[in-house]
Every structure is written in structure tokens, then in C-alpha cells.
């Protein structure tokens, strides 16, 4: 038996022991319960030892005198019990249906209770909130500390609110964080090799192909990287972790392969995170990229067949949930053929003969 | 925590005290003692009739405790020039050392309790800090009995894993009164 599994076994036994201790102390234990207890106790000296430890712990807790210094559920924590306020902005009926049938609409909460009752298939992980979105779906979630996470489509974050810090892991996609100010409890977002630390501010972290983009809308954050040894060796140099400070309207991209970062550049922070208000702003981006962004938010998918058109650069501001407005815009500026396949696919340009599958434009 | 509901918790201390005298005498480490006791109890449990144990589990545990307790006490007094009580008194006296140990134990408990997930922490606090019963807590927090019990059991397991036994062991005083046997 490995050391790890023995430890697991002990913890399990500790929980069982506590359970039996409470059962016996309630003094309404049925004969069946008492029989189960005795059988459990006679199974292993480990069980006896854990029962002894549970007894001791109970005594230690009774003797503990500083309960007044233990933080009670405050207003902040209460929101956890009352449920996280979840605004689920789903635009198309198809997306709603998909999300209910979907495997991974996952919302667990710290100590997670009520949410479990609400949706089936909830992944309950102790002390961790998991928020996921699928295609065409965006979520705004208010965390127990008052911070707000806007999650872009096709994204996953895990949140752990601890006493001394708030930890968020962006496992996929992109998220905008409006951090509730608390200097004693830094808000730390990690994505791949990048860590972004804030106290109270608004910033966006996006995992893109090749790297992690950090954009600050308000306030200031510090960005650090952890370069893996393998990467350092591959690059033929000692690893040099990046540590930089980003202010409002600044952006940096950290490359996952090297751990290097682009120079900090000035951006329009609000525009960069306009997606969170269902606004898509494009500044000199290819039609293919733009189509990909729209496709993330909508069940209706845009396929660009015309390669010249796909590479063409456009700028503009659109409602993310209104791909038709973009199609109308393209039609007016480029004069391309617009075709439709059913209700869900809009083709820009004419497919060549014999083409079986249209190209997709997805992030 | 008063009255009969705490009697099982006392059980442990009935074991601990004579054993501790014995181990103090031998200057053995504290780490092995629970395992030693557990082994002893386990073997005795196997000797009793299962259905007797089921009928009166607590009574039998006390009986075993009393027996082992007496044996440990006998062994420890045989090996000591003075009365076994002498060492117990020494341990219990609040010398500066044990006062410091007491502070360390409290700090260690406080650290571990603070690190619990918020709902578990609240349930532990209401139960031990404010003396609420499981039933009271279900009303206070709007949870089911089952959830309260499960959270409390998980909190025990988490504390058991995170507490440094040496710090807690050294510090908390033996209860001076309210001993229920």
C-alpha cells in the first residue's frame, strides 16, 4: 500500500470515527446502528485509534477558549449559503437547451450546499467553486467575497476563497475579474505559467493559443511567471521569471512555450473587455478572426469561404449576440455572396465545387 | 459540553492518564501512545461477545477503559518510587512551561479551525463555542441534520489531519472538574 493511499484511508477512518462518535452521543442510536458501529470498530485497530483521536479532538475543542477570535459567518460569507448570485445570460434558445443537457454546467460552491439541489450533475469539490461555460454561453458570477467574474464562452475557472487570499485558476478560455477590494486578502489568478495578483481592480485574463493575455481595465496588478525548468533548459538559459506591474489600459502577453512576455502595450482596456457587455470591438482584425469571435457567442455560425475576404482587415463595434449585423456590414463593404444553410449557418462567399466541409473559425 | 453526551470523550482521558504516567516515566515519545492503546482496545474488543457489545457499546467501552486503565496504573506505580499521583500532579501544575505550551496549543487549534471551510468552521464554532446542539445548528443555518453531522465529521477529519499533535498534546490542561465516569 502506498503512503498516499494509507493517508487517504486514515482520513476516511477519521471521518467515519467522528460520525460514529456523534451517533453514539446522540443516544438515540438504533440497534442496527450500534451493530454497525461495533462491527466497524472491530474491523481494525486503525478505527479504534481514530475513534480515540476523535474523542481527544472533541475534548480539545471543548477546552479551546478563544472561540470569540474565530471568524463567524459574516455578511460576506452568508452570500455563500444563500447561493451565489448567478446571472446566466444565454441568448439563444438552442444554447439554453444545450446547457441544460450539457455535461459540464458545473457550479459548486464553498462548502457547497444548495446548488447541489438545484442542478443535477454538479461537481462538488470541497471549498472550491467551479464555473464553466460552453459555446454560445456567457456567465456573470458574483463570488462570496463580492468580486464578480465574467466568464467568456467556452471557459472554465475554479475559485477558492481562503482566509488569507482568494485563488482563481483559469483553466480554459477568458474571464474578466472585478475584484472586491481587500488588501488583506489578495486576489490571485493563475493561468498556465502566469500569475496575476490584485487587491481591488478590474482585469481580464485570456488563455489564447500560445499564451496568456493579461489586460488591466482599472487599478494595478502584478504579473509573475513561473518558468518551468524544462523550458529554461530548452531555451538554453537559466530561467528568468517575469515580474512586472501593469496599470490601467495596459496589456501583456506571456508565451506559454518560453515564459517570455511581450513588451507592455497600451490598449483601450474597456474595449478589450467589451465582450463582457456583449459588445465585440474589433480594431484591424481579419474577417476570419471576427467570425470566430461571433461564433463563440452564438449558435448561429459564420463560415467564411472567400479566402481574400477571410484575410481582409476590418474594424468596428458589434453586438456579440447579433451576428446578422456583422453579416450586413460585410455585405455592404465587401459585396460578397451571402448564403445560408438552414437557420444556423451563414456562409460568406461561395463554397468551391466538391467542398464537403466548410472551414470553421473558432478560437 | 456537559452531561452524559460527553462521556465518550472522557473515555479517552481515562485511558490517557495512566498511560501518560507510564510513558513519562519511560520518557517515551507521545506519538506511539494512541496506537498502543488502540491495539490494546482492539484486542479486547474481539474478546467480548458481539451482541453484548451491540446492546451496550458505551458501557463496554468504559469497562475496557477501566480495566486497561487499572493495568497501566499498576504497571506505572510498580515502576515508580512514589505514588503515581505524583507525576500527574507535576504534569498538571501550571508551571511557566505548561503555560507556554497552553498558549501554543490554543494557537495551533485556532490556526486549524480558522483554516476550515467557512461552513464547517461555523458549525464547529456554534457547537463548541456557543454550546449549540446539532438541532439548534440546523435551525440556525437552515441545514438538514444530516448535513450538519456530515460537515462536523468532515471538520473533525480535517482538523485531525492538520493539527500538530505535539503542540496540542503538550498544552491543553486536563479538565479539573466535570469528569464523568
Interface residues (C-beta under 8 A of the other chain):
Chain A: X10 X11 X12 X14 X15 X16 X17 X18 X19 X21 X22 X24 X25 X26 X27 X31 X34 X35 X37 X38 X39 X41 X42 X44 X45 X46 X48 X49 X50 X52 X53 X54 X55 X56 X57 X58 X59 X60 X61 X62 X63 X64 X65 X66 X67 X68 X69 X70 X71 X72 X73 X77 X80 X81 X110 X111 X113 X126 X127 X144 X162 X163
Chain B: X1 X4 X5 X6 X8 X9 X10 X11 X12 X13 X15 X16 X34 X35 X37 X38 X39 X41 X42 X45 X46 X50 X53 X54 X55 X57 X58 X105 X106 X109 X110 X113 X114 X115 X117 X118 X119 X120 X121 X122 X124 X125 X128 X129 X130 X134 X141 X142 X143 X147 X149 X150 X151 X152 X153 X154 X156 X157 X159 X160 X161 X163 X168 X172 X173 X175
